[in-house]
Amino acid sequence: MGAHPSAFSGDAALSRAHRLVELCGGRPLVMDHAEHDRAVALTSHAPHLIASLMAARLADGEESELRLAGQGLRDTTRIAAGDAELWGDILGCNAGAVHDVLTEVASDLGEVLVALRRLSREEPEPDGSPADGPPGSPAEEGMAALRAVLTHGIEGRARITGRGAAVPGRILEEPRPAGLAGRT
């Protein structure tokens, strides 16, 4: 949990807040308002919106398409089930920082779209795998760009630390206090 004390926060209040966080099983962090806003936009608010956007695509999906949904899609869209009223308030209170993170995501998505467009112009290999194309071809450039984005994603995910962090070969679920079992 991030705490961002103000000029009105005394040492005793900050100490009590830290103790409360620890009693709830959290790790208190002290940061200024801008750091906190950026951190929660990156690690919570933008991911929630991205999950919601992906889940919204499913609302218009064909039944035959949705039958192919697997655990990866469920994992990716799980947080999209959060209360829209609550999340609207949260996003509204941190709109600037969320906008900045989503602008970066939009830029990355633009690169992916260009890469996929380049790949879709090439005929697949006889075994059905995508064609890398001859050296210097748009398909080769597209495949290189796509792999770079995927590799960067692997690197970013590896940086998640703390409870529920990635352990090679295992997926961990964060324990939830009994009173929060039904909340996302």
VOVEXVEX-812606 format. One record per residue (C-alpha): residue in one letter; x, y, z. Coordinates in Angstrom, 1 decimal. Layout:
REM VOVEXVEX-812606
 residuo     xx     yy     zz
       a      X      Y      Z
...
END
This chain:
REM VOVEXVEX-812606
 residuo     xx     yy     zz
       m    0.0    0.0    0.0
       g    1.3    3.4   -0.9
       a    1.0    6.3    1.6
       h    1.5    9.9    0.6
       p    1.8   12.1    3.7
       s    1.0   15.7    3.4
       a    2.2   18.7    5.3
       f   -0.7   18.0    7.8
       s    0.4   14.4    8.4
       g    2.2   14.0   11.7
       d    4.6   11.2   12.6
       a    2.1    9.6   14.9
       a   -0.6    9.4   12.2
       l    1.9    8.0    9.7
       s    3.1    5.4   12.2
       r   -0.5    4.3   12.9
       a   -1.2    4.1    9.2
       h    1.9    1.9    8.7
       r    0.9   -0.4   11.5
       l   -2.6   -0.8   10.1
       v   -1.2   -1.7    6.7
       e    1.1   -4.2    8.3
       l   -1.7   -5.7   10.4
       c   -3.6   -6.2    7.2
       g   -0.7   -8.1    5.7
       g    0.5   -5.2    3.5
       r    3.9   -3.5    3.1
       p    3.7    0.2    3.6
       l    5.5    2.5    1.1
       v    5.9    6.2    1.5
       m    5.8    8.2   -1.7
       d    4.6   11.6   -2.9
       h    1.3   12.1   -4.6
       a    2.6   12.1   -8.2
       e    4.6    8.9   -7.6
       h    1.6    7.2   -6.1
       d   -0.7    8.3   -8.9
       r    1.8    7.0  -11.6
       a    2.4    3.8   -9.7
       v   -1.3    2.9   -9.3
       a   -2.1    4.0  -12.8
       l    0.6    1.6  -14.1
       t   -0.1   -1.3  -11.8
       s   -3.8   -1.2  -11.2
       h   -5.9    1.4  -13.0
       a   -4.7    1.1  -16.6
       p   -4.6   -2.8  -16.4
       h   -8.2   -2.7  -15.2
       l   -9.2   -0.6  -18.2
       i   -7.3   -2.8  -20.6
       a   -8.9   -5.9  -19.2
       s  -12.3   -4.2  -19.5
       l  -11.6   -3.2  -23.1
       m  -10.7   -6.8  -24.0
       a  -13.7   -8.2  -22.1
       a  -15.9   -5.7  -24.0
       r  -14.8   -7.3  -27.3
       l  -16.2  -10.6  -26.0
       a  -19.7   -9.0  -25.7
       d  -19.9   -8.9  -29.5
       g  -18.2  -12.3  -30.0
       e  -19.9  -15.1  -31.8
       e  -20.9  -18.1  -29.5
       s  -18.7  -20.4  -31.6
       e  -15.7  -18.0  -31.0
       l  -16.4  -17.8  -27.2
       r  -16.4  -21.6  -26.9
       l  -12.7  -21.5  -27.6
       a  -12.0  -19.2  -24.6
       g   -9.4  -20.7  -22.3
       q   -7.8  -19.9  -19.0
       g   -5.5  -17.2  -20.5
       l   -8.6  -15.2  -21.5
       r  -10.2  -15.7  -18.1
       d   -7.0  -14.6  -16.4
       t   -6.7  -11.5  -18.7
       t  -10.2  -10.4  -18.2
       r  -10.9  -11.4  -14.5
       i  -10.5   -7.9  -13.1
       a  -13.0   -6.5  -15.7
       a  -15.7   -7.8  -13.5
       g  -15.1   -5.0  -11.0
       d  -17.9   -2.6  -10.1
       a  -18.2    0.0  -12.9
       e  -19.4    2.7  -10.5
       l  -16.4    2.2   -8.2
       w  -13.9    2.0  -11.0
       g  -15.4    5.0  -12.7
       d  -14.7    7.0   -9.5
       i  -11.2    5.6   -9.2
       l  -10.3    6.3  -12.8
       g  -11.8    9.8  -12.6
       c   -9.6   10.6   -9.6
       n   -6.5    9.5  -11.3
       a   -7.3   10.4  -14.9
       g   -4.1   12.2  -15.8
       a   -1.8    9.4  -14.7
       v   -4.0    6.8  -16.3
       h   -4.1    8.8  -19.5
       d   -0.3    8.9  -19.6
       v    0.1    5.1  -19.1
       l   -2.6    4.4  -21.7
       t   -0.9    6.8  -24.2
       e    2.2    4.6  -23.9
       v    0.2    1.5  -24.3
       a   -1.5    3.0  -27.4
       s    1.9    3.7  -28.9
       d    3.0    0.1  -28.3
       l   -0.3   -1.1  -29.8
       g    0.3    1.1  -32.8
       e    3.6   -0.7  -33.4
       v    2.0   -4.1  -33.0
       l   -0.7   -3.1  -35.6
       v    2.0   -2.1  -38.1
       a    3.9   -5.3  -37.5
       l    0.8   -7.4  -37.9
       r   -0.2   -5.6  -41.1
       r    3.3   -6.3  -42.5
       l    2.9  -10.0  -41.6
       s   -0.6  -10.3  -43.0
       r    0.7   -9.3  -46.5
       e    2.9  -12.4  -46.7
       e    1.9  -15.9  -47.5
       p    2.3  -18.3  -44.6
       e    4.9  -21.1  -44.7
       p    3.7  -24.5  -46.0
       d    3.5  -25.7  -42.4
       g    1.1  -22.8  -41.6
       s    3.6  -20.8  -39.6
       p    3.9  -17.1  -40.4
       a    6.4  -16.1  -43.1
       d    9.4  -14.1  -41.9
       g   10.0  -13.1  -45.4
       p   13.3  -12.5  -47.1
       p   15.9  -10.3  -45.3
       g   14.8   -6.7  -45.2
       s   11.2   -7.5  -46.3
       p    8.2   -5.9  -44.6
       a    7.3   -9.4  -43.2
       e   10.7   -9.8  -41.6
       e   10.5   -6.4  -40.1
       g    7.0   -7.1  -38.9
       m    8.1  -10.4  -37.2
       a   11.1   -8.7  -35.6
       a    8.9   -5.9  -34.2
       l    6.3   -8.4  -32.9
       r    8.9  -10.5  -31.2
       a   10.5   -7.4  -29.7
       v    7.1   -6.4  -28.1
       l    6.6   -9.9  -26.8
       t   10.1  -10.0  -25.4
       h    9.6   -6.6  -23.7
       g    6.4   -8.0  -22.2
       i    8.2  -11.0  -20.8
       e   10.8   -8.6  -19.3
       g    8.2   -6.4  -17.8
       r    6.3   -9.3  -16.2
       a    9.5  -10.6  -14.7
       r    9.8   -7.3  -12.8
       i    6.7   -7.9  -10.7
       t    7.8   -8.6   -7.2
       g    6.2   -9.2   -3.8
       r    3.1  -11.3   -3.0
       g    1.7  -13.1   -6.0
       a    4.9  -12.4   -8.0
       a    5.9  -14.6  -10.9
       v    7.8  -17.7  -10.0
       p    9.2  -19.5  -13.1
       g    6.9  -22.5  -13.9
       r    4.3  -21.6  -11.3
       i    1.3  -19.3  -11.1
       l    0.6  -18.0   -7.6
       e   -2.7  -16.5   -6.3
       e   -2.6  -13.8   -3.8
       p   -4.3  -14.8   -0.5
       r   -7.4  -12.7    0.1
       p   -8.8  -11.8    3.5
       a  -12.1  -13.5    4.1
       g  -14.0  -10.2    4.1
       l  -12.8   -9.4    0.6
       a  -13.4  -12.8   -1.0
       g  -16.2  -11.5   -3.3
       r  -14.5   -8.2   -4.3
       t  -12.2   -7.6   -7.3
END
